[in-house]
């Protein structure tokens, strides 16, 4: 083999995703930092809608339940992304 062939990299290039794509996808974001940012933004949006914009549309229990469900969703998303993120290191 030639020296040029030995130095050839076999890793795949990583696809660049935008923050908007990370916010809208059901799966985890491309990096842990972006996942945390997506979680904070979306949980904040749910809290803003439930407690500030439409406080009288849902009962108190339903508002807290929706916020808790959103939080649990992001915990599962983060857990699903951990193997992928740890594999890249």
N, C-alpha and C positions, 0 to 999 in steps of 0.2 A: 504494500500500500504506500501511497505517497503521503508526504507530510500534510498536504492540503486536505486529503480525505480524512485523516485522523483528527484534524482540528475542526471538522465540520460539526456544527451544533445540530442536535437532533430534537431540541425542545420546540414545541409549537408556539407560534406567536400568540400572545394574549389578545383577545378581541377587546376593543375599547368600547365601553358602554357609558352612556350619559347618566347623569343623576336622575333625569326624568324617567329613563328606562328602569333604573333601580327602584324608583318609587312606585312604578306601575306594575312591576313584575310580581308574580306570586312567589317565586323562588327567592333565594338569598341574593344579596347584592354582590358585586365583584370583589369587594374588600370588606374587612370587618369595620373599618371606619365609615365607609359609605353605608353599611348596614345600620350602624348606630345612628347616623345622621337621618336615614330614611325612617327609622323607628321614632326618633324624637319628633321629626316633622309630622308624621302621620298620626301619632298619638296626640300630639298637640292640636292637630286639625280636628280630630274627633272630639277632644275635650272642648275646644272652642265652639264647635257646632252644638254639642250637647248642653253645655253649661252657660254659654253666653248668647249665641244667636237664637237657638230654639229651646229655651229652658222650660217652657210650659207644654211642649209637645209630648214629652215622655215623662213617666213617673220617675221619682228619685232612684228607685231600685233599678229601673231599666237603664237609666243614664250610667250608673256605676257599673252595671253588668256589661253594657256595651264598651265602656272604657276598659274594663278588665279583660273582656274577650279580645280586644285589640292588642292589649299588652301580651296576652298569652300567645296570640298569633305571631308576634314578633319574637317571642322567646323561641318558638318552634322554628321560625325562619333562621334565627341566629344559630340554633343547634344544627340545622340542616346544612348550613354553610361552613361550619367548623372543619369538617374533614377536607373540604376543598381548599380552604385557606391554609390549613396546616400542611397540606401536601405541597403547596407552592414554595414553602420555605426551604 
